[in-house]
Every structure is written in structure tokens, then in C-alpha cells.
Amino acid sequence: MKVSAVPRQGHDTLHGFTREELLRILRRMLLYRRFEEKAEEAYAIGKIGGFCHLHIGQEGAAEGCIGPLRPDDYVISGYREHTQALAKGLDPGRVMAELYGRSSGASAGKGGSMHIFGAQEGFLGGHGIVGAQAALATGVGWAVRYRGEDRVVVCFVGDAAVNQGVFHESLNMAAIWKLPVIYVVENNEYGMGTAFRRVSATEIKDRGVAYGIPSSVVDGQDVLATWRHMEGLISEVRGGGGPRFLEVRTYRFRGHSMSDPVSGTYRSREEVAERTEHDDPIKILRDRMMEADLLTQEQLEAMDAEVRKIVEEAAEFADRAPAPSPGELYTHVYSEVNPHGRLFFDGRER
């Protein structure tokens, strides 16, 4: 099975996007960046507790992979999922309130940073067990096929997940049943504090090939190339072509989590500084648009001010929202309604 790769294009390449489309993509990536920066600030002053994994530097992967989807398609992810939830359409206020652990949050304040969920938007959660979402995505893909729908499921995992047994089981089953799932590996080069090259005998792009799944690689810092590449994969999967495997090469500009220094002991500050300077997906798109006379500094500043206001309002909403009541510990423990009937978990029909 051939593995195709899409290298970064020159800064004069805009992949056929209109100015309006480019502005929308840039604005959304700016929103993701400012949202994560606000979350970073809120965590530092104690408004967010527990674990918190930021997506700063990987915004191109979120927008490029989710932007081409239909609203009724599904996305499922791991625990670095704030921007992916936003990209799928969740309200910033609800996402921030979830980070704050408030009842108005996307998961009613019960999930926090790692477990944002939006069923109405087709965002089937962030999941804390490494690689577990691959099995869930496979199950969702089976449901889509069983119901005869043409929806697509996009499953995000990190590079460390590809060494998990459940990941391989899931790909094998998806290949056998030709399920409509795109397995997207965000390769940010490090699994927590370990470089991926130290823990794998093969490259990530080869993992899908082992199961006969068409596999490809894209530069996730190039949001436009990622978007166009993803469009092709979505079309193939929606047309009944079976699963696809995509390695998105990206880089996180912060530590693994808020408890981890930016560089730690596993990468140098010089490396992080160089990658931040040259591989920022927002800067790459900004520069291309300015070189093509499609964006001015004044427009950029106005756009940035607009998204900063949205993020500030989201933080204010989270601050005002009440904490869940103690009684909420006992709700949503069991599913009370079978969607295929009216049989409740206690075995009685009502």
C-alpha cells in the first residue's frame, strides 16, 4: 500500500481558497490560540484545576482536519481537545466553563479539560486513556454503516497512541468492515517527555499500511494543505472507500501539560524557540495572505481584537456560572433511555 506525503508549499500557494475563506480560517485559528492562552492564564491563577493540555502550535491541525467536515459528521479525540471542540462548533463559553468545572460547561462541569463533550455538535468527547478513543471511533463508524448513513468519523490520537494495542485492533476491524473512519495521528514528535523516534521501530505513516488502509502524511502547520488533503480523504471515505490513515506532522509550543515546563529536560529551549518562530501555523497563513495582498496589518489587528473579546466573554461566562450541585454526583451515571426503544436501565418500560 503506497503512502503519500504532502510537503509544505511555498508562501505564494493559497490552494485555491477565496479571500473570504482565508480570512475565516485565519480568524478561527486566532480564536483557538487566544482561547488556549486564556486557559493558560486561568490555570496559572487557580481558576482551572486538574490536568490541562494546551493545543498551542497545533491549531492548523484542528482547523485543517475539522473545517472540511459537514456539521453532522463526528469527531472524537484525546485529552488535548479544547481547540478541536471549538472547531467542531462548540460555544467558547461552554468550553471555558467546562475547564472551570462549572455546571454551564459542555459536560456540566463533570469532565473538565480532558473530557469536553458536545453530542449536538457531533463532538464525541475528549478521552483520557491513551488510544481508547480509537476503539470508540471504530464503534461509531460501525453504527454509521449499520444505519446506512454517509457520515464520516474523524478520530484524533497523539503519536504515543500508535503503540497501544487497542489502536491496532481498531484499525484492523475498521479495515475488515470498511468503516467510514479517518484515523488522524497528530505527530507533535513527543509522547509526554519522550521523543517518538526513541520508542518506535517504524514510522507513524507505516502503521495504517500494515492493515491495508490507504495512508498519507501532511504538514499540519500548513493549514491550507491540510484542509485540501483532508477534503480528498473525506470524499473517499464518504463515498464508501473504507477507512483512511493520516499522519499530521505538527509541533506543540507548550509543555505536555500545564504541569510540564515548556521544554523540560527532553527538548531544548532553542529547539522550541526555533520551531515557534518558523513553524507557527498562524504566522505561515498570515504571511501568505499579506504577500498576496489579501490581508493588512490593520485587518489582522481588528480580527485579533474581535477574537480576544470573544475569549474574554467566555471567561466571564465561566466565572459567573455556578458550580455543579452535590446531587449531580448521582446523575448521568447510567443511560436511562435506550434510543431504540423505551427500555430503561432498570429493565422497566415507562
N, C-alpha and C positions, 0 to 999 in steps of 0.2 A: 504494500500500500504506500503510495507516494505521499510524502509530507511536503506541503507547500509553505513557503515563507514569504512575507510581505515586508520588505525593508522600508525604512523611513524615506520619504520622498524629499525633494528639495523644497525650500521655503516658498517657492513660487507655485507649488502644486496645491490647488484647493479642491481637487477631486470633484469638480462639477457642482459644488454647493452654491446656492444663491447667497447674496449678501444677507438677506433676512435669516436664512437658515444658519449661516455662520455666526451672526450676532446672537441668535437664540442659543446655539451650542456654547459659545463663549460665556454668555450670561449664566447659563446653568452650571458650568464648571466653576465660575466665580462664586456662585451660591454655595456649592459644595465646599469650596476652600474656606470661605468665611464662616460657614456653619461649623466646620471642624475646628477652626481657630477659636471660635466662641466656646465650643465644648472643651477645648484645651484649657482655656481661661477659667471656665466654670469648675472644672475638675481641680485646678490648682488652688481655688479658694474654698473647696469643700462642698460645692453645690451638687456635684456629681460624685457618687461613691462607687465602690466596687471596681470591676475591671472596665477599662475604656481603651479601645483600639482605634486609632485615627487613620484615616484614608488619605491624608495629605500627601500629594505626589502621584496618587493613583486615580485622580479624577477623570483622566482621559479614558481609562478602562471602564469606569462606571458609565459615563455618558456614551462612549462609543459602542458598548455592548448592549445597553438597555434602551438607548434612544431609538433605534430602528424597530423595536418591538411594537406590536399592537397593544392597546390598553388591556385586552382580555388574555394576553399571554401571561405566563407565570415566570417569576424569578425567585430563586431560593439561594441562600448564601450562608457564609460562616459568620464569625463574630466581628469582622471588620466591615460592617454593613451600613453605617449611617448614610453615606452618600448614595449607596445603591437603593436604599429605601426612598430617598428623595427623588432619585432618578426615575423610580417606578411610579411616582405620583403622590407619595405620602406628604401630608402637610408638614412644613417645618416646625410649626408649633407643637404638633402631636409627637413628632420625633424628639424634639428637645425635651418635652415634658416626660417622655419615657426615660431619657437619660437622667432626668432629675428624680425619677421614681414616683411620679405623680399620677393621680387617678385619671387625668385627662390625656395620659400618654397613649401611644399607639397600642401598647399591650396592657393598658390600665395600670401602669406603674409596676407591674409584676415581673417584667423581663429585664428592664434596664438596657444598658448599652449593647449587650450581646444578643438580645432576643427581641428585636423590633419586629412587629408583625402587622401586616395590612391585608386582610383577606379581600376586602372590597377592591383594592388596587392590584390584586394578584401577586402581592409580595408575601411569600410563604415563610418568612422568618429568617432571622439570623440564628445560627446554631453553634453552641459552644464546644461540642465534641468534634474534634478534628476529623473531617471526612464524612461525618454522619449524614450531612445533607445530600451527599451523592446517592445514598440509598433512598432517601425521601423523594428526591427528584425523579429517580427511576420509577418509583411508585406513582408519582403524579403523571409521569409520561404514560404509564400503563393505563391510568384512568382516562386520560385524554384519548388514547387509542380505543379503549373499550367503549367510550361514549360516541365514538365516530366524529370527534371534533377535529378542527385543524389548528388548534392552539399549539404553541411552541413553549417548551420549558427551558429556561436558561439556569444552569446550576454553576455558581461560583465556588471555587475552592482555592485554597492557597497552595503554594508549591509543596509544603510539607505533607499535605493530604495525599499526594500521589503515591506515597509509600504505605498507606493504610490498606489493609486487606479489604475493607468494605468498598473502597474506591474501585478496586479491580473487580470485585464481584458485581458491582453496579454496572460498570462498563460492559462486562461480559453479557449480563442479562439484557441490557439495552440493545446490544448488537444482535443478539439472538432474536429478540422480539421486534427489532427495527422501530424503537420508540422515538418519539419526537423530542429528544433532549439534546441540548448543546452543553457539553461539559467545558466550562471556561476555567482554566487554571491561571490565576493571577500570579505570575512568577516575579516576585519582588526580590528574588535572589537569596532571601534569608528566611528560614523557619525559626522564629524567635531569634536566638542568637547564633544559629548555625548556618553557615553558607551551604546552599543546596548541593553544590558540587562535592562536598565532603561526605554526603550521606546517600549518594545515588551512583550506581554504576552505569546508568543510562541517562540520556537527556529526557526532559519532560515531554518534548514533542513526540517521542517514540512510544509513549505509554498507550495512546489510542490505537496506534498501528498494530500493537500486539493482539487486538481484538477485531481487526479488520475495519475499524472505524476511520473514515477519512479524517486526516489530521492536518492542522495548519498552525502557523506561527504569525503573530502580528506585533508590531511595535505599539504597545499600549500608550506610549507618551505622544503618539501621533493620533489624536482623536479622530481625525477625518479618515485616515487609512483604516483605523479600527472600525469605524462606523460602516464604511463601504464594504469592508471584508465581512463584517457581521451581517449586513444585508444579504449578501450572497448565501451565507450559511443558513440564515432564517428561511430564505426562499427554498433552498434544497430540502430542509427538514419539513417545512410546511407542505411541500409537495409530495411527501411520503418517502423521502430518501433515507430515512433512518437517522440515527444519532450522528453527531459531529463532535470533534475534539479540537479545542482551540487553546493554544498557549499564548497568553498575553504577557509580553515582556514589559515589566514596569519597575517601579522603584519607590519605596516609601521614604519620605523625607524625615519622618519622626521615628522614635523607637518602636519596638514591637507593641508596647502598650504604654500607658502613662506612667507606669512604674519603672520603665526602662529608659535610661538616658538616650539621647538622640543617636549616639554612636555606640556607646557601651564599650566593651572590650573586643567585640567581634568585627568592627569596621572602624576605620579611622575617620576623624573629623574632616580630614582633607578629602576623603572619598565622598562623604555626604555633601560637602560644600561644592565639590566639582559637579556631582550629579544634579544637585539642586539648581546650579547655575545653567547647565546645558540640557537637562532633560525634563524641565518643568513643562507639563502639557499645556498649561495656560499660557506661558510665555511663548511657546512654539506657535500656537494658534494666533496669539496676539501679533507676533512679529510678521507672520504670513499675511495677515489681514492688513496691517499697516503698510507693508511693502507693496500690496496690491491696491492701495488707496481705498480700502473698504472700511477703515476704522481710523479715527483720530484720537489723540490723547484726551481731548475733551469728552468725546463719547465714551471712552473707556472709563474715565473718572466718574462720569454720570452713572454708568452702568454699575460700577463698583459701589457707589453711594446707595443706589437702589437696593442692591442685594444685602448690603450691610444693614439697612433699615429693616429688611425682612427678617434678618437673623436677630437683630435686637428685639424686634417684636416677638419673635419666637421665644427668646429667653425671658422676656417679661411675662408672656403667657405661661411659661413653665413655672416661673416664680409665684404667680398668683394661684396656680392650680393646687387644689388640696391633695394631701397625701391619701392613699387608699385607707379605708376604714379597716379595723382589725377583722371584721366579719368577712372581708374579701379573701382571707386566707382559705376559706371553705368554698369559694365559687370557682368555676372553671376547672375543677379537679377532674370531673368526668364529663364526657359528652352526653348531654341529656336528650338529644334528638338524633335519630337515625335519618339522614337525608333521603333514604329510600323508603321511608315509612314513618310511623308514629310510635315506634317501639322505644321506650326509654331504658336507661341503663339498668333499672331495677327489674326489667322484664315485663313491665305492665304497659298496656296501651291506654292512652288518655285522650 
